[in-house]
Amino acid sequence: EKKKISKAQVANKIEQREAIQKKRKLRNTLHAHTEKKKGFHSKAFVYEGKQFRKGDKLKKHSAQMQKKKVKKNFCSALLQGRSE
């Protein structure tokens, strides 16, 4: 058997959900506005002219660049070795 839920309860639930959504939307727009005001995130880093939001991202980027350099040097060394 199905439980009958009164219309008042349904209306109340809908109102609650709408209120939560409205609050969330307001908070998000407010947060976005403050981000724009600041220009960038408060934990921003600048590395080689680029902005990064967090230190982890910065570390990851620098590690990737290091790998690329090593790979490039290795490839060029191989090519030079073969050409001789």
Secondary structure by P-SEA (a helix, b strand, c coil): cbbbbcaaaaaaaaaaaaaaaaaaaaaaaaaaaaaaaaccccccccccccccccaaaaaaaaaaaaaaaaaaaaaaaaaaaaac
